[in-house]
Amino acid sequence: MKGLELAESYYLACGVPMLQEKFAPYADRIAAGLVGDGSECLGFDDEISQDHDWGPGFCLWLVEEDFQAIGNALNDALSKLPPTFGGYGPRQTSEWGAGRVGAFEISRFYCNFIGVNCIPTDLNQWLFIPEDFLSACTNGKVFHDPLGEFTRWRNTLLAFYPEDVRLKKIASRCMTTAQSGQYNLKRCVQRKEYFAAQYAETKFCADVISLIFLLNKRYTPFYKWMHRALKSLPLLGEFVHVRITDIVISNDYEEKISIVENICISIIDELRKQGLSDAESSFLLDHGPQIQSKIQDKQLRERNVWVG
């Protein structure tokens, strides 16, 4: 059984009766689901995942006044629910895995990921929130949200970055992807600097995955799952997923360099389709400044094109 399915079944069988029995006045005000860190929130969990921070458990989300009134009592009640369910459990909480399930005040739950206790309104706030943190707080599944407040936050974040921020990040990824893959990989190999070549290859793969997510208006997840998640994206996802696999399993640097160029040409075609660049160059670096020039906010447009 997948962790999300287990969490929802556990909530319905154990959580709902507990809420109705012990917190009846609040039961129709509490959102429930499983969102956050962990492979199960992406649907990527397997038997290997089950040795830590996996098992029966779910999140309950409350507005501030409700959490102040019953938050401690609610977490106490949750701790007394059966530790095993459906043949799974108990959860083995790792040193850094505490707080993935339980009762949370909504704004504090999101603040733990995005660093502010309100939905970002400033471009700088959006720009500096790590992509994988935004992915984590918008993944998983909401089982029940009678007030709709948790979902309001979720849907606003899922609507993706403001377009100026997306453009800034795409411009930056074009620069760093070109630098690592199209420029430095070959030069490092020619110099027999094989550590630097491996680093350039890995940097290219990570940045190009981020770039594909940005083109799809989706947040890049935690590095362990970014390549796996890539293949579900409609724009270039499956293609780049396969080509990156080809890069990392090849022992032939000429083949690696050829695949890098193949990926970059495909990205440039997509940039043109989205109206982000009309440059004729096959070097992604030349497209970064064009994309940045389309940013409406003057201060953001004038920042270093490499940073984003």
N, C-alpha and C positions, 0 to 999 in steps of 0.2 A: 504494500500500500504506500502511495506517495504521502509525504508529510502534510501537504495542504488538505488532502482528502481526510487524513487521520484527524487533523486539527478541527475540521468542520464537523465531522462525526462526533468527536469528543465534546465539542461545544454544544451540539444539539442534544446529546444524550446526558451530559453531566452539567454543562454550564447553564443552559436555559432553565432546567428545574431549580438549580441553586438560586439563580437570580429571581425567579418567580416566588420562591419560598422565603428568601431572606432579604431581598431588596425590591419587593413588589412595587413600591412607589416610584422607583427609578428604572425598572426593567424596560420600560418603553422609551428610555432616554439614552440607553447605553449601546454604542456601536461595538461590533465584534468582528474579528477576522484574524488573519495572520499576515503580517507585513514586516519587512525589515531584513536583517542579516540572515544568512543561511541559505544553502542550496535549495531547500524545500520551498522557499518563497519564490524561486525562479522555476520550480518544477524540475530541477536537475538532480535531486537527491536520489541515492541508490543505497545498496546495503552498506557500502563504505561510509556513507554519511551518518549512519545510525549509531556510531560509537561515541558521539558527543553532540550536545545541544540539539538533539532530535528526539521526538517522541510526543506523547500526549501533552497538549498545551495550546493556548490561543491567547490573543490580545483582546482586552476590553478597553474602549476609549471613551472618556467622559469629558464633558465641558468643565471648565474650571470650578464653578460653584458646586457641581455635583461631586467632583473629585475631592474637593475640600471637605465635603460632608461625609462621604462614605469610602474614600479611596483606601484608607488603611484597613478598614473592616473588609472591604472587597478583596484586597490582596490576601488578607488572612483567610477568608473563605475559599479563595482559589487554591491556597496552599493545602487545604484539607480535602480537596477533590481526590478521587482515586488516582494513584500515581501510575497505574497501568490501565490500558484500555485496548480492547481488540487484539490482545496478544502482544502489544508493544509497550515499551517503557520498563522502568521509569526513565525519565530524561536524565542523562548524565551531563550536568552543567560543567563546562570547562572553566578555566581560570578567567577567561575574558568573555565568557558566553552568558553571564548573568544579565537579566533584564530584557531578554528577547521575547518572553511571554509574561503576561500579567495584566494588571490594570494600570492605565496611564491617563494623564490629563492630555488632551489632544494637542494643544500648542507645544507642550513640553516634549511630547513624543516626536513631533516634527522638528523641533529645535535641536534635538539630539543629532539629527542628520544634517540639517541645513544651516544651523548656527544662529538662527533668529527665531523668535517666538511669534512671528507673524508671516503671512505669505509675502515673499519678496516683492517689493515695488521698485526698488532702485536697481539700475543696470549693474552697478558694481556688486551689489549683493548677489545677483544672479551669476555674474561672471566668475566669482570666486568660490562658489559652492562646487565641490568636487562632483564630477559626473556620476561616479559610482555611488555617492551618497544619495543623489537625486534618484538614481535607479532603485536603490534599496528602499527608500520610503514611498515608492510608488509601485512596488512589485506586489506579489502575493494576491490575496483575495479578501474582500470585505464580505462577510457573511450576512451582516445585518446592520443597518444604520438608520434607525427611526427618525432621528433629528436631522440627519444629513450633513452635520457639521464636519465630521471626519471626511466624508466624501467630497465636500466643498473644497477643502484643502487639497485632497488627492487629485480631483479633476483639474484644479488650477495648475498644479505642478505638472500633471500629465499633458497639459496643453503645450508644454515645452517652453524653452527659453524665449524671451522676447526676440524678435527677428534680428535686431542689431547685435545681440549677444551671440546668436547662432552664427551670424556672418563673421563676427570677430573670431570665434573659435574655428570656423571653417578656414578662414584666411591663415590663421596660425598653423593649423594642421597641414595645410598645403606647403607652408614653408618648411616645417620640420620633417614632414614625410619626404619631400624632395631632397632635403639636406642629408638625411640618414640613408635613404634607399637609392635614390638616383645619382647622388654625388659621392658620398663618403664610403659606401659599401665597396664599390669597385676600387677606389683609391687605397682603402685599407688592405684589400686583397693583394693589390699590386705591390704594396710595401711589405707583405707577409706579416702584417699586424693582425693576427687572427683573433685575438681577444677583441680588439676594436671592431673588426669585421663582424664578429658575432653580436657585439653590442649594437652596432648600426643596424644589423638585420632585425634584431629584437625590437629596437626603437621604431624602425619602420613598420613592423607588423602591428605594434601597439597603437601607433599614431594613425595608421591607415584604418584600423578597426574603428577608432574613435571618429574618424572622418566619415566613414560609412554610416555610423549611427547618427551623426549630425545631419547628414544628407537625408536620412529617413525620419528626422525629428523624433529620435528616440535616445534615451540616456544610456551611455555605455556602462554595463555592470562591472562588478569587481573583476580584477584581472584574471582570476582563475576561470571565470565563466564567459569572458568577453568573446572569445573565439567561438565557443559553442553557441552562444546567443546570436552570433552574427548571421548564421544561415537562415534564421527565421525572418530576416528583414527583406521587404519586397524589392528595394532598389539595391542591386549589386550584392546583396547579402550572401546568397548561395554561391555566386561566382567567386567573390573574394574569399569566402570561407575555404573553398576548394583550393584556390591558388595559394593562400597562405600555408595550408597544409603541404602543398607541393614544395614551397620554399623550405619549410623546416625539416622535411624528410630528405631533401636532396643533399648530396655531398659534392655537387658540382657547382662551383661558384658562378660559372658562366650561365648555367641554367637559372640559378637564383636571380642573377642580375636581369636576365631576360624576362622572368616572371614579374619582377618589380616593375619593369617598363610596361609590361602588359596590363598590370593593375592600374598604373598611373594613367595610361591612355584611356582606360575605361572610366576612371574617375573624371578626367577632363571632359569626356563626352557627357557625363551626367551634370557637371557644372554648367555646361552650355545649355543642356535641356532645361535646367532650373533658372536660366537667365542670370547666372552668377558671374560668368566670364565669357568674353568673346575673343580672348587672346588665342593666337594660332599656335603658340608654343606647345611642345610636348613635354616641357619641363614644368612640373607642378609649381615650382617656386615662382614662376612668372605670372601665375594666376592669383597668388595671394594678395598682392597690392590691388589688383582689379576688384577682387571681392571686398576687400576692406574699404575701398572707395565708395561702396554702395551703402555703408553704414550712415544712418541719418543723424545720430547724435555726434556733434562735432568733437567733443572731448574723447569719446571712444574711437572715433574715426582717426584721430591724430596720434593715437598711442602706437607704440612699437608693434609692427605687424607680426613679429615673431611670438609675442606674448598673448596667450589666450587659453 
